[in-house]
Every structure is written in C-alpha cells, then in structure tokens.
Amino acid sequence: MKNSDFIDVDKSVDLTNCDREPIHLLGHTQGFGCFIALRFDWIIAYSSANTNDYFGADSDDVIASPLKNWIDPQTLHDIRSAYQASTITGRNERLFSRAIEATGVPVDISIHHNGTFIIIEFEKITDDRVPEDSFVRSMLSQFHRYSDSQELINSTAQYIQFLTGYDRVMVYQFLPDGAGEVIAEAKNENIDSFFGLRYPASDIPKQARALYLKNLLRVIHDVDSEPVPILPEAEDAEDSIDLSFSTLRAVSPIHIEYLKNMGVKASMSVSLIINGKLWGLIACHHYSPLIPSYFVRTELELFAEVFSLELSSRLMREREDESNRVRNVHNQVMASIGSEGSLLGLLEKQFDTMRALIQCDGIGAVIDEDYRTAGTALSADWVHQLTRYLNRQASSEVITVDSLEKVLKNYDTSSDKIAGVLAIPVSKSPRDYLLFFRMAQTQTVNWAGNPEKPVSFGPNGSRLIPRSSFALWQQTHDDRCEHWSDVDVRSGDSLRVTLLEVIIRHFQERSELQSRASRKHEVLISELNHRVRNILNLVNAIVMQTEQADRDLEDFVRILSGRMMALASAHDQLTASHWNDVSFRQLLETEIQAYAHQGNTIKFEGPDVALKPDATTPVVLAIHELFTNAAKYGALSNSQTKGLVTIEWEVDKQRGMGIHWRESGGPPVAAPKREGFGMILIRNTIPHELDGNVDIEFAPTGVEANIRIPARYLSDSSLSDEGVIEDSTTENRLICLPKRVLVVEDSLVIALDIQKKLKAIGVSEVGVAGNLSTAEQQLKEKQPDLLISDVHLGKETTFEFVQKAVTLGIPSIIVTGYGDALPLPESLKNIPLLTKPVPDNVLLDTLRQLSEDQ
C-alpha cells in the first residue's frame, strides 16, 4: 500500500492531496485484530488475511462460509442482537470476553453496519490483561472540583495519561482558521513538551476530521507493523469496503510517515464534539507499540462524550458570565445616556464606559460622516478609507481587522501605529460605526515545525511526504494587533444591540429623525424574538414535564398555574429591578402570600441578602416546589394540624448562602416511591444551573432541606465576614516547601486529591505513580524532595521502595487506611504515618514538622 495508490501522478501534487486521499477505503486493516464482512444472509463475503490466527483457517476457507460455522450459537445470538442495536444507535456495539468456538481464542468483538455489509471485528484478549473496572464514574465524579474549563481540561489530560499509560496525552483545540493548538498536556518527564505549540490545518485533512465526527476513537497500535489486506482484494480504491466506523481501519501511508517523523510508535485520538462540531481532540502518543484494551477504549469513548457535554456547559457558563458583564455596561449606558445634544455627542460621553467593555488603545465613532475619538485612534483621512472597506461587509455583524495593512491601500503600520480595528455597525444606510482601535503588537506564534514548508516528493516525483521537522518554529509579526477574540466579538455584538436601543430612543425623541429609527427596528425585533423564545422554551419545558398521570384536569391546571405564577413572579421582580440584584426576603414574602392561610404558620429569619439575576429563577422555582409539596403532603396540607414551616438562612464570603427548610406539625412523612417533576426541580435546578447543593430528607416529623447558593450568585453587599474560612497562605509561607513531591497511590482519585492539596499550598511539581514500576522509573529519572506513599498497591507493598527513598535521603510520609494498626518495619518506625482520609491541616502540620526537622 503506497501513497501513489491514492494520488493521480498526472496531476500536480500539493497539500490538497491529503484532503482527497480516500482514507476510509484503504482495503487494509491493522494487525491487532481480525476483520470479516458479511452479507445480509450472514455469509462471510470478505475477511482480513489473518483469519488463521483466530479461526484456525485461511481466508479462502472462511470466505463464502456461514458465520455459524465458526461461532457458537450463544455468541452468534449476541452478535445478531448487537447488530440490531447498532442499526438503531448508528454506533459500533461491543461484546467483551467471548471466545471463538473453532479455536477457543478469547476475544472482544465489535459489530456495526457500514451501509452495505455487516462488519464484525475481533481483538484477542492477551494473557497479561488484568481485570478492568469502569473508571468513567470515578473520573466524572471529579468534575465538580474544577472551577473553570481550563482546569477541567488540564485534569482530564492527567486522568487519561494515568489510566492509559501513554507517554504523552494532549488536549488539542481547533482554532477558527483550521489550525490547532495544544492547550493542555500530561507527559513523562523525559520527553519534550508540546504545550502551546500550533499545528497547521493541513496536518489533519478534511476527510480525517469528518471521520473523527463519525468514529469517536481512533487507535494506531504500531506504525512499524505491516497492514493486513482485506481479501479478496478490490481492483481499485473506490471498490474497497467502507471502513469509516472500523476500529481496525488501516492507517494512511502519509499519516504513518508523519508519525514516524515525530518519533511516535503508537497513538490514540479521542474526539471532543461540542454542538455537533469537532471542537478538538484528546491526542495520545507513545514511543513504543501500545494498544489499550478494547474495554478501556470503549470506556474512553463514553467518557469523551460526557466530558464534551461538561466542557460545553462550562464554556456556556463562562460565556454567560461575560454576558452579565456586558449587561452591566448596557445598564450603565442606558441609565446615563441623555437626550440633549447630538447623537454623536451623547455617544462621545460614553466612550470611557465602552472602553471598559472591550480592551483597546482608542475609540472613535462615525455618525453622519462626523468623526470623534478618544485615546489613540486613526486619522479622519484613514477612517474615510476604512469606512469604504467596512461598507462592503455585512451590515449586521461586528467586523474585526487584525492588520489594517491588508485592507487599506498604502497604509503603513510602523508610522501610523494603529494596527487593528473592531467595527460595530450602528445603522444600515448610510453606515455609521463605533470603532475600537488597537496598536501594533509584536507577536510570536510557536509552531511545531515550519507550517509553510514546501511539499516534499518521493523518489518517483509523485509521492507526497509530510514534513520531517517538528522542532519549535517561531513566526513573528509586527504589523498586527492583539487578536480580537470571540469574547471581544460577542461583547461587540451585545454593545451593538445596546447602541441600537440608544439610537432608537434618541430618534424617537426627535420626530424629524423617526425615519432613521425604522432602519434599526429589525435588529430590535430579532433581539426581542430571541428573548421571547428563551422564555417560551422554559414555559414549554415546564408544561411538558408537569405530570398528567393520576391527576384530574383541575389538579393539573392548579399545579401548572402555580409554576407559571412562580416563574412570572421571578420575572416581575427582575423587571422591577431592571435586571439587577433581587432581595431574597422579598422573593420569599411574595411566595408565602399564597400559603400563609389560617391555621398554618410560616416563620423565616435571616440577614438581608440580594440574589444576582441569574440565580433568581432557579431559587424561586425550588422554593415554590417546596411550598407546593408542603401544601399537598406536608406541614401546610391541613389547616387543623397547625403545621409549621421554618425557613432560616445565613451568608458568608466563602460558602455563600445556606437556606434551611424545616417542616413540623403536619402528617407523618415518607419518601415518595417515585419522584415527580416537582421533586426533580427541587433536587436538580440549583445544582445544575448554579453549581450549588441541595440535600433533602423525608424525616417522619416533616421534610427537612438544606440548600447552598454559591457566593458568586450573591450581591457583594450581601456578603459578611462571619463564617469566613481563614486563609492559611500566610502560615504556609513559614514552611520550607519541597520543590518536587512524588505521590505513590493506586487510587487515582486519592492520588489527584493529594496532588491538588500540595499544589494549593505552593508545591510547584507533584508527580503521581499508580504502581511500583512507574514509581521506580520516576525516582530514577528525577529524584523528588519528598515521597508520600501508600503501603498496599494491589498485590504489591511499598516498604522496600520507601526504604530505598529513605536511604537516598528523601523525606517520606506513609499514608494508609490501616492507621496505627499497620505493622511497620523497624527501619521505618520514625517515618510519619497518616491515616486515610488525610485532613488538610494534618497534611500541612506534617509538612511543617518535616521542614523543621531538616
């Protein structure tokens, strides 16, 4: 299989050949498994050439025979069921720990349908494979620990390297221009770092990206192994079997050479898909042959899908935070804009406020060909030429330019200083603009090799050869400004809507300018439609989720109306506050009015606290459902019982707001056998939307609930100094911290928890090893300043390893679940012994004691 098999030698050869290479029709598989393709009558039509290793028969004997000749009836039944499931899900289905009846070979099996054939792939289970437990739950349980998307990404790279053993694990994000950048990396210490390097778009061709969307995981076990042909061989590539979803699909010769040029022997790529688009990859490299078990790869596919959802949620939440900042600027502009004077003069007074929204060196506005500026800005002559360029662009979009030299004829950045502009159109015809200027900034982009290196050719002149150098190659620009980010563009677009509102209000106050206001109306309608759709979507979700089973129409209408009224109440108070902070006490009093009837008592007590707008709706919905539940089943369900509901809350800077709900005096309470939508709202709305906590207990004397709202959703004026956790950083500085710590622990969750604690107190480098061989290797490569080790690692014990570290003069700490009951060798009696779980203060005191003993 050669490159020339896929390249027309009569046509010019360039990097676009990579985009045309039929990598899903290679006619070969990788050698770590066996491939068969069946017709719908379950007769084998094609097979890989290595069937003898699995079925004990050559391909000539296997092809044209029924599958049942080689597979036991139970396995055949399971394969047929898996095939049916595959046709429904559109994904590969897997069977683990099976055996081929003809030979007894233990295998894992993959089944899918490629549109023409039923594809079955077998992978041998090797003798050295250890029993595997699902690690997805362990990894997912840590998501809540990470404060932002970048910390989540960094930790994910560490997780996957720890679990798979690859020498290097990278998270690779695609950029708007198609290039990619390594934004996180976990690697062995003895290899160079790729963190921060960029790779040109041509490194991952278009059809490869399309396959990454179809098949979430791609593994290459050994770049030096010979591909196995699929028999009978097709006459040309177009007649080959479509291997798009095949786990054994052979590798493009160009890509094999690319990996060899990097020194990589084995690789694995896991797709990260957000909103249906390929956002990036988890890319794993190894410098010797490696193939994770099929079970591990299946688990990684599941993890990647959930991780993509979590990452999407984090990115959306960060975007919402930015939207809140933009909304505050919007409110400032709308609150302070006047009506006296010209529109340009009114905007000029807001320049300082607007500059706080988008980082820039200067700002200007062009209204009716009149131009005013603040800070460093283009001259009027150049702005006249710039507006002619801008007028050729879309009229309702923010326009960004990183290098004015590319769009303005004879413009010289070195003499005029301004290099880039973000232009916000604020009218349609004639065009008016708000302009943000940035000065030139020398930029250095780090590439993995020269991205503009010419194409190389093989000896016959037609074979495309990928570049062989991946050394750091820096590209420097001095005619560009700092890149306008997606956040800048979104902020500009939000400001555009604000400015349109300002302009329309200004024109409405002047009857002679009403015609101009109509030109802005379409944009406001679009924004209004957007907001109305959001509200309608929420209303629709509540309607669809409100259970109708076991309820008459009157009861259904009452419950649904209550939820709608709660939503309307929250919206009314937000509107009354102009979408600023809302009093929690006021929200509570509004809700209580519907339930404080004769015979019932509702008591509430707590400090004055204001919720930020984003928290209002989730809190109101949760409180409303608690009241509804109490009115139907609990303390407020019978006026004659004189039930009592007590609501207390407290606030501090660190933990946020704690709300405590207690019911008493009502009928006996028992946990519901089936949770309805109301209880789902109580349990999940605040954790999902606010990242808070809800604990609810159905005590016989009455429902008890504890709700925690994070501090970031509370007004700054609401936060007191009471209950603040003292910052220990001053105390930590008194400790002579080790520079590098090695943690030996076979539980990934515990190991990473200790790693995080150490880094939080200032340890700069923390290595993690899950077994003795890895620990020995790390000790050999770079001696740590401190060892923290568990005793039992599965069937291994670490006493000899700890003794070796002590002999080398390395301070050591033993962490164990046995506590003082653990019998230590006499030589290790003086080593600190900590019992799991280790509290932060105990770990800190132990480090301090070791520091004092040095």
Helices and strands as residue ranges (DSSP letters): G 3-5, H 16-20, E 28-29, E 34-38, E 44-48, H 52-55, H 59-62, G 67-69, H 73-89, E 93-99, E 106-113, E 118-124, H 136-140, G 143-145, H 149-164, E 168-174, E 180-187, E 198-199, G 201-203, H 206-214, E 217-220, E 228-231, G 237-239, H 253-262, E 266-274, E 277-286, H 294-336, H 343-348, H 351-355, E 362-367, E 370-375, H 380-390, E 399-401, G 404-406, H 413-416, E 418-425, E 433-439, E 443-448, E 456-457, E 464-465, E 472-477, H 486-508, G 511-513, H 514-545, H 553-576, E 582-583, H 584-592, E 601-605, E 610-611, H 613-632, G 639-641, E 644-652, E 656-664, H 677-690, E 693-699, E 702-709, G 711-713, G 716-718, H 729-732, E 740-744, H 748-760, E 765-769, H 772-781, E 786-789, E 792-793, E 796-797, H 799-807, E 812-816, G 819-821, G 826-828, E 833-835, H 840-853
